[in-house]
């Protein structure tokens, strides 16, 4: 097995998509499809996360990709070839399940070799490819152990080795970190991404954990209610959410009910910092939703947007401050201990609030 260590996140001019998912739909027969006309593209060597809450359709999308479910409609093209009608064993995919699904009676090496034996590969080649796969996941000294003798993180790496040893064109990961404790999960994020970067395998990674998606993925597909809400880099998803759902699902956000006033928005007659742009077609006084992250808010002594400090909580690396605006709406600001605006954040104080207009997003209500 020749592992390509030159591939990582794609660079330079865009190339034709390695994978193209076009209006993929799956209907269990309920009130709405579990996956509803989802379309996106993946470049060769990309690590793509599919992120969303439980029931959003992300695992159903992966199962259609793997051939475990037949789509109601739509297509999945790999290198221009539609694989929807192909059985799972003809798709050249590696799949790592949430449960790892290792055979307890087999050694680590036997588990990794299982797929190669099914493909009638010769013994010498199996031995060489298993050794290389175990080196790729840094388990070359564990080949004779059984799964019960391994930690959770080591079992996960065995499952990854078993998936990559068959030299798949694409690696599918179905919430592979969810069974690990918090500390090991943090460590394995970097291990898993490092393995993917060194092998260069195009990877589709399903998760409900936004931190996993933000720290591991080249781009993120955000799903909700069976639909695609947004696809972009972690920075794009976090800093420029396309919908109120994305803004509130990714990271922490304040969502305020506002009204159009001139070229900006206001709350109870108090103007907010002027946004970069308003949604098109909104009349003066139209109700809007304005989203602003807690960490971009600053406290001042003077300014047009006033608020009262209701609560101040020390949470280690920052101070969480709850504020009340005119009309009773509340929001949270995250301040760093010792900063000038931290000195203003005493319960009962009347303060001014400010942030950059580029740091807020305005949506139709």
LOBAVEX-791876 format. One line per field, with one value per residue (C-alpha): residue number from 1; residue in three letters; z, y, x. Coordinates in steps of 0.001 Angstrom, whole numbers, plus 500000, padded with zeros to 6 digits. Layout:
BEGIN
seq <- [NUM:...];
type <- [ALA:...];
pz <- [Z:...];
py <- [Y:...];
px <- [X:...];
***
This chain:
BEGIN
seq <- [1:2:3:4:5:6:7:8:9:10:11:12:13:14:15:16:17:18:19:20:21:22:23:24:25:26:27:28:29:30:31:32:33:34:35:36:37:38:39:40:41:42:43:44:45:46:47:48:49:50:51:52:53:54:55:56:57:58:59:60:61:62:63:64:65:66:67:68:69:70:71:72:73:74:75:76:77:78:79:80:81:82:83:84:85:86:87:88:89:90:91:92:93:94:95:96:97:98:99:100:101:102:103:104:105:106:107:108:109:110:111:112:113:114:115:116:117:118:119:120:121:122:123:124:125:126:127:128:129:130:131:132:133:134:135:136:137:138:139:140:141:142:143:144:145:146:147:148:149:150:151:152:153:154:155:156:157:158:159:160:161:162:163:164:165:166:167:168:169:170:171:172:173:174:175:176:177:178:179:180:181:182:183:184:185:186:187:188:189:190:191:192:193:194:195:196:197:198:199:200:201:202:203:204:205:206:207:208:209:210:211:212:213:214:215:216:217:218:219:220:221:222:223:224:225:226:227:228:229:230:231:232:233:234:235:236:237:238:239:240:241:242:243:244:245:246:247:248:249:250:251:252:253:254:255:256:257:258:259:260:261:262:263:264:265:266:267:268:269:270:271:272:273:274:275:276:277:278:279:280:281:282:283:284:285:286:287:288:289:290:291:292:293:294:295:296:297:298:299:300:301:302:303:304:305:306:307:308:309:310:311:312:313:314:315:316:317:318:319:320:321:322:323:324:325:326:327:328:329:330:331:332:333:334:335:336:337:338:339:340:341:342:343:344:345:346:347:348:349:350:351:352:353:354:355:356:357:358:359:360:361:362:363:364:365];
type <- [UNK:UNK:UNK:UNK:UNK:UNK:UNK:UNK:UNK:UNK:UNK:UNK:UNK:UNK:UNK:UNK:UNK:UNK:UNK:UNK:UNK:UNK:UNK:UNK:UNK:UNK:UNK:UNK:UNK:UNK:UNK:UNK:UNK:UNK:UNK:UNK:UNK:UNK:UNK:UNK:UNK:UNK:UNK:UNK:UNK:UNK:UNK:UNK:UNK:UNK:UNK:UNK:UNK:UNK:UNK:UNK:UNK:UNK:UNK:UNK:UNK:UNK:UNK:UNK:UNK:UNK:UNK:UNK:UNK:UNK:UNK:UNK:UNK:UNK:UNK:UNK:UNK:UNK:UNK:UNK:UNK:UNK:UNK:UNK:UNK:UNK:UNK:UNK:UNK:UNK:UNK:UNK:UNK:UNK:UNK:UNK:UNK:UNK:UNK:UNK:UNK:UNK:UNK:UNK:UNK:UNK:UNK:UNK:UNK:UNK:UNK:UNK:UNK:UNK:UNK:UNK:UNK:UNK:UNK:UNK:UNK:UNK:UNK:UNK:UNK:UNK:UNK:UNK:UNK:UNK:UNK:UNK:UNK:UNK:UNK:UNK:UNK:UNK:UNK:UNK:UNK:UNK:UNK:UNK:UNK:UNK:UNK:UNK:UNK:UNK:UNK:UNK:UNK:UNK:UNK:UNK:UNK:UNK:UNK:UNK:UNK:UNK:UNK:UNK:UNK:UNK:UNK:UNK:UNK:UNK:UNK:UNK:UNK:UNK:UNK:UNK:UNK:UNK:UNK:UNK:UNK:UNK:UNK:UNK:UNK:UNK:UNK:UNK:UNK:UNK:UNK:UNK:UNK:UNK:UNK:UNK:UNK:UNK:UNK:UNK:UNK:UNK:UNK:UNK:UNK:UNK:UNK:UNK:UNK:UNK:UNK:UNK:UNK:UNK:UNK:UNK:UNK:UNK:UNK:UNK:UNK:UNK:UNK:UNK:UNK:UNK:UNK:UNK:UNK:UNK:UNK:UNK:UNK:UNK:UNK:UNK:UNK:UNK:UNK:UNK:UNK:UNK:UNK:UNK:UNK:UNK:UNK:UNK:UNK:UNK:UNK:UNK:UNK:UNK:UNK:UNK:UNK:UNK:UNK:UNK:UNK:UNK:UNK:UNK:UNK:UNK:UNK:UNK:UNK:UNK:UNK:UNK:UNK:UNK:UNK:UNK:UNK:UNK:UNK:UNK:UNK:UNK:UNK:UNK:UNK:UNK:UNK:UNK:UNK:UNK:UNK:UNK:UNK:UNK:UNK:UNK:UNK:UNK:UNK:UNK:UNK:UNK:UNK:UNK:UNK:UNK:UNK:UNK:UNK:UNK:UNK:UNK:UNK:UNK:UNK:UNK:UNK:UNK:UNK:UNK:UNK:UNK:UNK:UNK:UNK:UNK:UNK:UNK:UNK:UNK:UNK:UNK:UNK:UNK:UNK:UNK:UNK:UNK:UNK:UNK:UNK:UNK:UNK:UNK:UNK:UNK:UNK:UNK:UNK:UNK:UNK:UNK:UNK:UNK:UNK:UNK:UNK:UNK:UNK:UNK:UNK:UNK:UNK:UNK:UNK];
pz <- [500000:498959:501224:499593:502112:499776:499974:502479:502118:498465:497302:494209:491491:491997:490180:489016:492013:493149:494577:493562:495515:493526:495018:497176:498845:501190:502420:505256:504595:507313:507190:505448:503856:506174:503531:501267:497925:499399:496966:497523:496062:497565:496124:496094:499425:501308:504830:504821:507947:507887:511009:512564:515472:515968:513282:510775:508126:508326:509107:506520:503957:504876:504715:501217:500269:501686:499826:503023:501996:498496:497818:496975:494295:493402:492495:494029:491503:492157:489386:487213:487707:489472:492143:493405:491764:492735:495721:498720:497876:494451:495718:496949:500249:503723:506549:510257:512435:515743:517523:515628:515096:515749:515945:519587:518802:516257:516854:515753:512643:511797:512161:509815:507319:507211:504197:502250:502787:501448:498342:497889:498229:498520:501976:501405:500166:503080:505531:503946:503672:507240:508543:506604:507774:511403:510964:509566:512780:515013:516201:514619:518024:518756:515940:518162:520790:520864:520949:524645:525463:523836:524992:523286:521244:520131:519108:517047:515272:514518:512890:510830:509811:508713:506617:504901:504299:501399:499728:499468:497245:499986:503770:505560:509303:511218:514531:515320:518399:520213:522360:523775:527002:526691:527095:524686:522209:522185:521542:518804:516843:515995:515528:513077:511088:510998:509607:506945:505945:505666:503651:501475:501387:500571:503772:504719:508491:510181:513613:515878:517754:516465:518088:516220:512950:513533:514549:512070:508790:505652:505048:506916:505572:508116:507960:509712:509191:506241:504374:503750:505614:504622:503397:503985:505822:509631:509635:507099:508988:512304:511198:508358:509121:506274:508472:512081:512664:511663:513788:516879:516283:515646:518728:521105:519788:520916:518715:519118:517733:515886:513378:510241:510800:507854:506774:510068:512796:516235:519473:521233:519424:520245:517139:516934:515180:511461:509675:506451:504656:505311:503697:500431:500196:503829:504395:507098:510435:509227:511965:511747:513715:514523:515597:517428:519120:522843:522373:519967:522368:524167:527126:527081:529261:526399:523333:521851:522663:526419:528676:532345:533836:535394:536175:536172:536345:536429:534221:534228:531084:530716:532490:531297:531635:531190:530036:529557:526704:526522:526108:528186:525660:527125:525721:526909:526537:527102:528522:529426:533073:533529:530257:530489:529750:532500:535000:533876:534247:537778:538540:538353:536151:533147:530239:526483:524130:520896:518289:514657:512101:510229:513325:513244:510895:510156:508886:508019:510985];
py <- [500000:503319:506077:509534:511980:514970:515673:517921:520759:521738:524766:526944:527123:524964:521641:519556:518151:514683:514111:515752:515207:516530:517017:513932:513023:510286:509968:507579:508355:510974:514540:515671:513954:512994:514442:517051:517840:518303:519319:520001:519208:517844:518324:515530:515304:517488:516733:517669:517720:517173:518899:519301:518358:514901:514099:516662:514001:513902:510168:509335:511247:509227:505944:506765:507554:504208:502299:501260:503214:503785:507449:508362:510637:512477:511390:510793:511185:510160:511217:511868:508355:508030:505334:505350:501988:500395:497981:499000:496610:498211:501799:501640:503310:502917:503241:503797:503315:504989:501631:500672:497133:495282:491490:490655:487168:488503:490227:493813:492628:490134:492843:495132:492315:491234:493348:492312:488621:489127:490643:487522:489488:487382:486682:488564:491653:491465:491314:494347:496432:495667:496670:499940:500704:500088:502411:505064:504979:504483:500998:498945:497429:496329:493878:490788:492315:491856:494755:494220:494941:498379:501786:503431:505663:502702:500770:503753:503795:500064:500803:503568:501251:498606:501250:502660:499342:498519:501756:503330:506307:507929:507539:507846:508559:508238:510099:508069:510136:510097:507013:508497:510466:514223:514265:511390:512913:516109:514134:512003:515015:515873:512206:511617:514773:513953:510473:511946:514547:511942:509481:512129:510298:512399:512215:512776:513157:513157:514777:516623:518253:521752:521890:518743:520236:523633:522202:519299:520141:522025:522876:522204:521266:522461:520619:521228:519515:517547:520644:522174:525480:526489:525099:526902:526950:526950:530687:531428:529379:531040:534637:534891:532564:532430:531827:532439:528672:528498:531555:530004:526413:527254:528817:531166:534021:536719:536942:540252:541313:544577:546916:548581:552246:554029:552070:550155:548588:549690:548367:550540:553615:552897:552403:549404:549701:550045:546652:546074:545450:544867:542016:543282:544326:545336:548444:551024:549586:545964:543444:541752:539374:540645:538198:539256:537038:537661:538054:541035:543241:546041:548146:551933:554868:556826:555788:555642:551972:551747:548713:547832:545237:542468:539762:539196:535683:534722:531663:531387:532928:535430:537325:536558:539642:539671:542998:544334:546683:549124:547175:544262:542271:540675:539700:538278:539867:537965:540202:539450:539991:543195:544831:548437:547415:544774:547612:548920:545566:545910:544824:547785:549945:551753:551290:551813:548863:548803:546352:546544:546529:543773:541559:541467:539726:540939:538542:538999:538020];
px <- [500000:501533:500275:500365:501802:501735:498028:496313:493841:493572:495570:495770:493108:490035:490085:487105:485252:486300:482811:479564:476365:473398:469927:470309:467005:465869:462283:461386:457725:457319:456048:459237:462232:465091:467443:465892:467611:471102:473871:477567:480995:484232:487716:490295:492137:489645:488485:484796:482645:478888:477589:474183:471911:470442:467891:469204:469971:473771:474096:471439:473526:476622:474689:473464:477040:478204:475468:473681:470569:469205:468342:464776:466238:469411:472921:476369:479169:482770:485102:482051:480571:477206:477555:473960:473182:476522:476581:478735:481592:482029:482344:485960:485098:486552:484022:484717:481654:480877:481273:484513:483043:486324:486323:487168:488545:491058:494363:494886:496754:494004:491355:493266:493852:490197:489177:492273:491536:488017:489598:491801:495035:498200:499666:502917:501109:498644:501525:503213:500052:498952:502381:502225:498678:499665:502642:500314:498252:501324:500318:503093:503983:500398:499717:499493:497207:493462:490972:490157:493816:493690:492476:489511:491798:493901:490779:489715:493077:492747:489374:490999:493874:491358:489579:492678:494504:492180:493373:489926:489289:487190:487083:483719:483752:480471:480957:484107:485039:481703:482494:485716:486038:486557:490342:490948:488505:490581:493785:492231:490993:494580:495586:492753:493431:497145:496416:494144:496734:499500:497403:495743:492394:489344:487308:483667:483302:479882:479646:477231:480137:480844:484280:485325:484153:485790:489166:489437:487745:488788:485135:481903:478465:475868:472541:469227:465895:467225:468365:471776:472019:475563:478869:482164:485461:485334:486125:483379:480813:481685:482285:479756:476833:474320:471249:470180:470334:474012:474807:473252:474366:478022:479550:477754:475660:473242:470128:468299:464929:465578:463920:465219:466070:467667:470758:470923:468815:467648:466194:463581:464899:468544:470728:473047:476422:475805:475986:477898:474612:470937:468976:467455:463824:463254:461142:461730:460565:460625:461396:464794:466998:470471:473177:476353:478970:479639:483400:483127:481118:482933:481773:482272:481271:479672:477702:474188:473492:472957:472552:472470:474823:472706:475236:478981:480463:484139:484705:488488:489933:487094:484331:480788:478590:474807:473360:469827:468967:466071:462848:464105:466155:469263:472644:475945:479375:482628:485353:488934:489867:491803:490739:489432:485837:486040:486386:482963:481224:479925:476361:473999:476241:474772:477192:477415:477904:479843:481115:482178:479389:481236:480910:477099:474671:471155:468463:464776:462633];
***
